[in-house]
Amino acid sequence: MKKSIALAIISIFMFSLVPIAFADDDEEIRVDARVSASASGSGSSNNNSGTRHQKDKAEDVRNTKEDIRNISNIGRQRCMEKCRNESNEDCEARCRIADKGEDKRDRKEDHRGRVEDIKNNHPNLSASEIAKLNALGAARIKELAKLDEERIKMQLKMIKVVRIKNFEELNKRNISDSMREDIKEEFENAKERIERAKEELEDARERLNDAKRNQDDEAVLNISKQYLLKASDALISHLEKIKAKIQENENIEAEASVQIIAEIDAQISDINHIKEEINAATTKDEIKQIAKKLRSKWNRLQHFMRLYSYRVVSARVEGLVNQGKLLEKRLEKILEAAESRNISVDVSAEVEAFSGHISSAKDYYAQAQAKIAEAIALKATNSTSADKIKQLADEAKDLLDKSRNEVKSAHDVLKDIVRKIKNSMPDADLSEEIEVEVEVEHESEIST
């Protein structure tokens, strides 16, 4: 009996040695950038720039203008050679026209050109619908350009456009700095308690084995109770860790956050009741039954904690996507400014790729949230379909991995865009808070 109790208790709580992964433990991915710093690969900030920086900047401008002139001259030279070989017409005039025509063809390939095409092909679009079109990213415009007018109108009805200066304005709720600090402290305290519990459980395991070898029934009972209490505390600390992450994430809606936290508090309350039973236990059989109950609780909580951990990751990815949407519109403003100054910056392909990655990331995290919501709904109905919940959780994880990979790819493309812009416009700054219009999900489509 002593041996079976000890082995049962030890086998139940091996989980305490396995850390649960959270979004903040992963590599941070950012899609924000300062053109003046990121493109050069320098770690210095604008505050460190001085006279030498200004001289270098002026030299960059001179070199850039010279490069643009050289590129333009090469284009005209090729046109002139071809023209002379083909005809006796005024080649100077032809090449000037060809030059301008090429610019127009290039613009037709970017999303501004596609917006013009949509407007021309669908004259019944209203002024408000056209305004929405202008606020959309390149990837969304490319999709809409393939649709007929009726379907374009239907899609535009589901789109909401807002004016923002920074991506935080897209957050679903605001958390004060003081509250954020309190939540961070709670999270760190929970992490410390988990690490401490690991050590204490290992110590209790050794003492329990010693008591078993010494056939000390009273010691086995007391140490078993201590072990179960420490394991219960570890479970509670894991839940408090997730709770802190839910509380601090501004891309989890207030209502959803309240529901999740209420569920976590209910689970913590259940474990505290089990702790009361442990303290009240006086026999080996009672301890054995309580150990089984705690094991059953842990088996159910594994799915619970995993789902809500993924919910945190999903919300963080949404924040990164929001950064990407804002940056895309800032890029447009910078490129428009370059055009108005007759500065050539050929990044249309990169901007479209960047927009495509951000759009794909958005689609993947939306699908992941749907899987998570379905799994949580199954759990809320006390469904016994554990396999289905696990399947949904696995699918959500795969989708979140794809979404994060898309964000990483967008970041790589952004570095190329930044480099090209800096080469042509050393004074451009993507971090500047320019008010832009961006697309957000329609209220009826927002997943909680």
C-alpha positions in Angstrom: 0.0 0.0 0.0 2.8 2.4 0.9 4.6 1.8 -2.3 1.5 2.2 -4.5 0.6 5.5 -2.8 4.1 6.9 -3.2 4.3 5.9 -6.9 0.9 7.2 -7.7 1.7 10.6 -6.2 5.1 10.9 -7.9 3.8 9.8 -11.3 0.9 12.3 -11.2 3.0 15.4 -10.9 5.9 15.1 -13.3 4.2 18.0 -15.1 5.8 20.3 -12.5 9.1 19.8 -14.2 7.8 20.7 -17.6 7.5 24.5 -18.3 4.5 25.8 -20.1 5.4 28.1 -23.0 4.0 31.6 -23.3 4.2 34.2 -26.0 6.6 36.4 -24.1 9.0 33.4 -23.8 9.3 33.3 -27.6 11.5 35.4 -29.8 10.0 38.9 -30.2 9.0 39.8 -33.7 8.6 43.4 -34.6 7.6 45.0 -37.8 8.3 48.5 -36.8 11.4 50.4 -38.1 13.1 53.7 -38.4 14.2 54.2 -41.9 17.1 56.4 -40.8 18.6 53.6 -38.6 17.3 50.1 -39.7 18.5 50.3 -43.3 22.0 51.1 -42.4 22.3 48.3 -39.8 23.6 50.8 -37.3 22.7 50.6 -33.7 23.1 54.3 -33.1 20.0 56.4 -32.6 19.1 59.8 -34.1 20.2 61.4 -30.8 23.8 60.4 -31.5 23.8 62.1 -34.9 25.9 65.2 -35.2 27.8 67.3 -37.8 29.4 64.2 -39.3 26.0 62.6 -39.7 24.6 65.7 -41.4 27.6 65.7 -43.8 27.1 62.0 -44.6 23.4 62.6 -45.1 24.1 65.4 -47.6 26.6 63.2 -49.4 24.0 60.4 -49.5 21.5 62.8 -51.1 24.0 63.9 -53.7 25.0 60.3 -54.5 21.3 59.3 -54.7 20.5 62.0 -57.1 23.5 61.1 -59.2 22.4 57.4 -59.2 18.9 58.4 -60.3 20.3 60.5 -63.1 22.5 57.7 -64.2 19.7 55.2 -64.2 17.5 57.6 -66.1 20.3 58.2 -68.7 20.8 54.5 -69.2 17.1 54.0 -69.8 17.0 56.9 -72.4 20.2 55.6 -74.0 18.7 52.1 -74.6 15.5 53.7 -75.9 17.5 55.9 -78.3 19.6 53.0 -79.6 16.5 50.9 -80.3 14.7 53.9 -81.9 17.5 54.6 -84.3 17.7 51.0 -85.4 14.0 50.8 -86.0 13.0 54.2 -87.6 13.9 57.7 -88.5 11.4 59.4 -86.2 12.3 62.0 -83.6 13.9 59.6 -81.1 14.3 62.3 -78.4 10.5 62.9 -78.3 9.8 59.1 -78.5 12.1 58.3 -75.6 10.7 61.1 -73.4 7.2 59.7 -74.1 8.3 56.1 -73.5 9.9 57.2 -70.3 6.7 58.7 -69.0 4.6 55.8 -70.3 6.9 53.3 -68.5 6.2 55.3 -65.3 2.5 55.0 -65.8 2.8 51.2 -66.5 4.7 50.8 -63.3 2.1 52.6 -61.4 -0.6 50.4 -62.9 1.1 47.4 -61.3 1.0 48.9 -57.8 -2.2 49.2 -55.6 -2.8 52.8 -56.5 -3.0 51.8 -60.1 -5.4 49.0 -59.2 -7.6 51.4 -57.3 -7.8 53.6 -60.3 -8.7 50.5 -62.4 -11.5 49.5 -60.0 -12.9 53.1 -60.0 -12.8 53.2 -63.8 -14.3 49.7 -64.3 -17.0 50.2 -61.7 -18.4 53.7 -62.0 -21.3 53.0 -59.7 -19.1 52.9 -56.6 -20.0 55.6 -54.2 -17.6 58.2 -52.8 -17.6 56.5 -49.4 -16.8 53.1 -51.1 -14.0 54.7 -53.0 -12.7 56.3 -49.8 -12.6 52.8 -48.3 -10.7 51.5 -51.3 -8.0 54.1 -50.8 -7.5 53.0 -47.2 -7.0 49.4 -48.0 -3.7 47.6 -48.3 -2.2 46.3 -51.5 -3.1 42.7 -50.9 -6.8 43.5 -50.2 -7.0 45.8 -53.3 -5.5 43.0 -55.4 -8.2 40.6 -54.2 -11.0 43.1 -54.8 -9.8 43.9 -58.3 -10.7 40.4 -59.3 -14.4 40.7 -58.2 -17.4 42.1 -60.0 -19.1 45.3 -58.8 -21.7 43.7 -56.6 -19.2 41.5 -54.8 -16.9 44.5 -54.3 -19.8 46.5 -52.7 -20.6 43.5 -50.4 -16.9 43.3 -49.3 -16.7 47.0 -48.7 -19.8 46.9 -46.5 -17.8 44.5 -44.1 -14.9 46.9 -43.9 -14.5 49.6 -41.3 -11.9 52.3 -41.8 -10.3 54.4 -39.0 -7.8 57.2 -38.9 -4.9 56.5 -36.6 -1.4 57.8 -35.8 0.0 54.7 -34.0 -1.0 51.0 -34.0 -2.0 51.1 -30.3 -5.1 53.0 -31.4 -6.3 49.7 -32.9 -6.1 47.9 -29.6 -9.4 46.4 -28.3 -8.9 47.9 -24.9 -6.5 50.2 -23.0 -4.5 49.2 -20.0 -2.9 51.9 -17.8 0.9 51.8 -17.2 0.4 51.3 -13.4 -2.0 48.4 -14.0 0.5 46.9 -16.5 3.3 47.1 -13.9 1.1 45.4 -11.3 0.2 42.6 -13.8 3.9 42.2 -14.7 4.8 41.8 -11.1 2.1 39.2 -10.6 3.4 37.3 -13.6 7.0 37.3 -12.3 5.8 36.3 -8.9 3.9 33.3 -10.4 7.1 32.3 -12.4 9.1 32.4 -9.2 6.6 30.3 -7.3 6.6 27.7 -10.1 10.4 27.5 -10.0 10.3 27.2 -6.2 7.6 24.5 -6.4 9.8 22.5 -8.8 12.6 22.4 -6.2 10.3 21.7 -3.3 8.6 18.9 -5.2 11.9 17.3 -6.1 12.9 17.5 -2.4 9.5 16.0 -1.3 10.0 13.2 -3.9 13.3 12.2 -2.4 12.0 12.3 1.2 8.9 10.3 0.2 11.2 7.6 -1.3 13.3 7.6 1.9 10.2 7.2 4.1 9.0 4.3 1.9 12.3 2.6 2.2 12.3 3.1 6.0 8.7 1.8 6.1 7.7 4.9 8.1 3.9 5.0 7.6 3.4 8.3 9.4 6.2 10.0 7.4 4.8 8.6 4.1 1.4 10.1 5.0 2.7 13.5 6.0 5.2 13.9 3.1 2.5 12.7 0.7 0.3 15.5 1.9 3.1 18.0 1.6 3.8 16.8 -1.9 0.1 17.1 -3.0 -0.1 20.6 -1.5 3.1 21.7 -3.4 1.7 20.2 -6.6 -1.6 22.1 -6.1 0.3 25.3 -5.5 2.3 24.7 -8.7 -1.0 24.2 -10.7 -2.4 27.5 -9.2 0.8 29.4 -10.1 0.5 28.1 -13.7 -3.0 29.4 -13.9 -2.0 32.7 -12.4 0.7 33.1 -15.0 -1.9 32.6 -17.8 -4.3 35.0 -16.0 -1.7 37.7 -16.0 -1.0 37.3 -19.7 -4.7 37.5 -20.5 -5.1 40.6 -18.3 -2.2 42.5 -19.9 -3.0 41.9 -23.5 -4.8 44.8 -25.1 -5.9 42.8 -28.2 -8.2 40.5 -26.1 -11.6 42.2 -25.8 -12.7 43.2 -22.3 -15.7 40.8 -22.4 -13.6 37.9 -23.5 -10.9 38.7 -20.9 -13.5 38.8 -18.1 -14.9 35.4 -19.2 -11.5 33.8 -19.4 -10.3 35.2 -16.0 -13.6 34.1 -14.4 -12.9 30.5 -15.7 -9.4 30.6 -14.4 -10.6 31.9 -10.9 -13.1 29.0 -10.9 -10.3 26.5 -11.5 -8.1 28.0 -8.8 -11.1 27.8 -6.4 -11.5 24.1 -7.2 -7.8 23.5 -6.5 -8.1 25.4 -3.2 -10.9 23.1 -2.2 -8.8 20.1 -3.0 -6.0 21.6 -0.8 -8.6 21.7 2.0 -9.3 18.0 1.5 -5.5 17.3 1.6 -5.1 19.1 4.9 -8.1 17.3 6.4 -6.9 13.8 5.2 -5.9 11.4 7.9 -5.5 8.1 6.1 -3.5 6.6 3.2 -6.7 5.8 1.3 -8.0 9.4 1.6 -4.6 10.6 0.2 -4.8 8.1 -2.6 -8.3 9.3 -3.6 -7.3 12.9 -3.4 -4.2 12.2 -5.6 -6.5 10.7 -8.2 -8.8 13.7 -8.1 -5.8 16.1 -8.5 -4.5 14.0 -11.4 -7.9 14.2 -13.1 -7.9 18.0 -12.5 -4.5 18.3 -14.1 -5.5 16.2 -17.1 -8.4 18.5 -17.8 -6.3 21.7 -17.1 -3.6 20.8 -19.6 -6.1 21.5 -22.5 -7.4 24.5 -20.7 -4.1 26.1 -20.1 -2.9 25.3 -23.6 -5.9 26.9 -25.2 -5.6 30.1 -23.3 -1.9 30.3 -23.9 -2.6 30.1 -27.6 -5.3 32.8 -27.2 -2.5 35.1 -25.8 -0.2 34.2 -28.7 -3.1 34.9 -31.2 -3.7 38.3 -29.6 0.0 39.2 -29.8 0.2 38.3 -33.5 -2.9 40.5 -34.1 -0.9 43.4 -32.5 2.0 42.7 -34.9 -0.3 42.6 -37.9 -1.8 45.9 -36.8 1.7 47.4 -36.8 2.2 46.0 -40.3 -1.1 47.6 -41.6 0.0 51.0 -40.2 3.5 50.7 -41.7 2.1 49.9 -45.1 0.1 53.1 -45.1 3.1 55.1 -43.8 5.1 53.6 -46.7 2.5 55.0 -49.1 2.8 58.5 -47.6 6.6 58.3 -47.9 6.5 57.1 -51.5 4.0 59.8 -52.4 6.3 62.4 -50.9 9.2 61.0 -52.9 7.2 61.2 -56.1 6.3 64.8 -55.4 10.0 65.5 -55.1 10.8 63.7 -58.3 12.7 61.0 -56.3 12.5 57.5 -57.8 12.0 54.7 -55.3 11.2 51.4 -57.0 9.7 49.3 -54.2 6.3 48.5 -55.6 7.0 44.7 -55.7 8.4 44.8 -52.2 5.4 46.7 -50.9 3.0 44.3 -52.5 5.0 41.3 -51.0 4.9 43.0 -47.5 1.2 43.6 -47.8 0.7 40.0 -48.9 2.5 38.6 -45.9 0.6 40.9 -43.5 -2.7 39.9 -45.1 -1.8 36.2 -44.8 -0.7 36.6 -41.2 -4.1 38.2 -40.5 -6.0 35.4 -42.2 -4.0 32.7 -40.3 -4.5 34.2 -36.8 -8.2 34.8 -37.6 -8.5 31.1 -38.4 -6.6 30.2 -35.3 -8.9 32.3 -33.1 -11.9 30.5 -34.6 -10.4 27.1 -33.7 -9.6 28.3 -30.2 -13.1 29.7 -29.8 -14.6 26.4 -30.9 -12.5 24.4 -28.5 -13.3 26.7 -25.6 -17.0 26.4 -26.4 -16.7 22.6 -26.4 -15.0 22.8 -23.0 -17.7 25.2 -21.6 -20.4 22.6 -22.4 -18.4 20.0 -20.4 -18.0 18.0 -23.6 -16.3 14.7 -23.2 -14.8 15.1 -26.6 -11.2 15.6 -25.4 -9.8 14.3 -28.7 -11.7 17.0 -30.6 -10.5 19.7 -28.3 -6.9 18.5 -28.7 -7.3 18.4 -32.4 -8.6 22.0 -32.5 -5.8 23.1 -30.2 -3.2 21.4 -32.5 -4.8 23.1 -35.6 -4.7 26.5 -33.8 -1.1 26.1 -33.0 -0.2 25.2 -36.6 -2.1 28.3 -37.8 -0.4 30.5 -35.3 3.0 29.2 -36.4 2.1 30.1 -40.0 0.9 33.5 -38.9 4.1 34.3 -37.0 6.2 33.0 -40.0 4.3 35.4 -42.3 5.0 38.3 -39.9 8.7 37.3 -39.9 8.7 37.3 -43.7 7.0 40.7 -43.7 9.8 42.0 -41.5 12.4 40.7 -43.9 10.8 42.4 -46.8 10.4 45.6 -44.8 14.2 45.7 -44.2 14.7 45.7 -48.0 12.1 48.4 -48.4 13.7 50.5 -45.7 17.1 50.1 -47.3 15.9 51.2 -50.7 14.0 54.2 -49.3 17.0 55.3 -47.3 19.2 55.1 -50.3 16.8 57.5 -52.2 15.5 59.5 -49.2 17.9 59.6 -46.3 15.6 61.9 -44.4 12.5 59.6 -44.5 11.3 58.2 -41.2 8.8 55.4 -40.9 8.4 55.9 -37.2 7.0 59.4 -37.6 3.4 59.6 -36.4 1.6 60.5 -39.6 -2.2 60.1 -39.5 -3.3 57.5 -41.9 -6.5 55.5 -42.7 -6.4 51.8 -42.1 -8.8 48.9 -42.4 -10.1 47.2 -39.3 -12.4 44.2 -38.9 -16.2 44.9 -39.0 -17.7 44.7 -35.5 -19.7 41.6 -36.5 -16.6 39.8 -37.6 -14.4 40.4 -34.5 -13.7 37.1 -32.8 -13.8 36.9 -29.0 
